[in-house]
Amino acid sequence: MLRILISVAEQSADEHAAGLIRAFHSSHPEAEFVGLAGPRMRAAGCLCLEDLTTRASMLTGVVERVPAALATVSRVDRFLSRNAVDAAVLVDSGTLHLPMARRCKARGLPVLYFIAPQTWASRPWRNRALRERVDRLAAILPFEETYFRQRGIPATYVGHPLFDRLASEPHDAERVARLRGDAMPVVALLPGSRRTVVREVLPGQLDVAREVVRRFRSARILLAAANPGAAEVAREVIAGRPDAPPIQFETEHRSDVLRAADLVLVASGTATLEVAYHHTPMIVMYNARLARWAYPLLRGWMIQTEVFSLPNILAGRRIVPEFMPYYANTSEITMSALELLSSASLRDRMRGELADLMQPIVRTGACAAAAGQLAALLAEHPRQGRGDRVIGSRHKVW
């Protein structure tokens, strides 16, 4: 029987890993998946050693949380020392998974990395670790295959798993019409999926929304919460803002919210691709707590790109306004929002540019293609007593 170690640290990765598990089981029903799993992976049949998805922010690049990530790596290493495993699948979250990949390779396991660290944007030195510790990389952005292969990393573009979900979501024209009503304009707020991000981004979005309502008396502000935790934090932030405009919460039917909106204020991240998928004009915002002092020090050394939001990175130019990784105040963001909302031609031009950008990118089947990469990896590395000896240091995980 095949046994696959699989690991995620975030809710979105849990969804994508569950898709990979289901796709792999369709051709290998006897395979057993076990590892760091969220609820969707468990529902797909994965055995859970630990669930990190409810506290993802603890393990995703925050320096003070590195010891917690390393403790988790040690726990996984102990599991590998006692159990025969055929391969490892590591999904996103480089702070956790690059050390874990080292331990997997030390025990002779072939490693598939699904959703690679974005070394093309920052921390390019991680490419060395990827090259040494990863046997196959399933890339989710079209330019990543060439980027990683040029650096000696065996990458294959499989598509972005987000598009599988978006393609399966029903569209309700009547609901879109109800969301719009007689409002003009409709502005949607997407403040992020993590609690910390909502606390950092939503206050600025509320500042902009307040000015929109002052300028356009018939404006409607919708807030699309990514999950119950994000909704809870958003309600707390709004409750502490007596100057906040009226907000209509939408916890479901997010696609219809994005179709109804004239403009979206969106936190940086995968959600920007979701907005771009619907060709909806957007302004990307991010106001990281540490960026005000760290960014000037890291710019040019750690950070590699001139633009930061995914639509602009994919386009190779600035097609949507972005204000990140921090902003001192929201005056420029407000000016940009009011300009877009005052000009149908500007919004139409942005819709056209987003449509041109997304048309060659949108493809479904990413999780199935990643499962195919896993099958190929196992064919290349049949079990030969893996897991019974350590190659290299057990303690130096970096």
Buried (B, 14 or more C-beta within 10 A) or exposed (E): EBBBBBBBBBBBBBBBBBBBBBBBBEEBEEBBBBBBBBBBBBEBBBEBBBBBBEBBBBBBBBEEBBEBBBEBBBEBBEBBBEEEBBBBBBBBBBBBBBBBBBBBBBBBBBBBBBBBBBBBBBBBEBBBBBBEBBBBBBBBBBEBBEBBBEBEBBBBBBBBBBBBBBEEEEEBEEBBEEBBEEBEBBBBBBBBBBBBBBBBBBBBBBBBBBBBBEEBEEBBBBBBBBEEBBBEBBBBBBEEBEEBBEBBEBEEBBBBBBBBBBBBBBBBBBBBBBBBBBBBBBBBBBBBEEBEEBBEEBEEEBBBEEBBBBBBBBBEEEBBBBBBBBBEEBEEBBEBBBEBBEEEEBBEBBBEBBEEBBEEBBBBBBBBBBBBBBBBBBEEBEBEEBBEEBEEEBEEBE
